[in-house]
Amino acid sequence: MTVKELFEKYCTKEGSGYICHGRCFELTPASEEEIRAFRNLCDEHGVDKMIVSELEEYYRQNNSFFDYFKCDEESLFDWWEDEDQRSIWLGCVDDDSFIYDDLTHTYALGWAGSHDIGDYETLMEMLEAYLKEGWENGWNS
């Protein structure tokens, strides 16, 4: 399933965006220049090529995660500090943070980069769980 298909399945369409967890988000694909900059950031931080490919596939469909950081922003790596913390901070909605944790090799959803809401094998699995939660609770309309 594509990013757009997930949003169409679980969120209400409003204008050119989608309502998710009470906010409207647009899906804007990253440009080739943004993708190159993203790859360069990943190379600088030694991100596994498989994860780079997975994230790049997402960013080709949407250049940010809930309009937080664009894919070419250094801020994605604010939580990539040392051998004890290597997370790509994908974005936030309110207090919910979305990360890729290089230490556990999982995507995670939680408060301030924690895993307290859930761990996921793939980015799309994490995205679907979040969108589905909003849909089930009536927060996506």
Secondary structure, 3 states (H helix, E strand, C coil): CCHHHHHHHHCEEECCEEEECCEEEECCCCCHHHHHHHHHHHHHHCCCHHHHHHHHHHHCCCCECCCCCECCCHHHHCCEEECCEEEEEEEEECCEEEEEECCCCEEEEEECCCCCCEEECCHHHHHHHHHHHHHHCCCCC
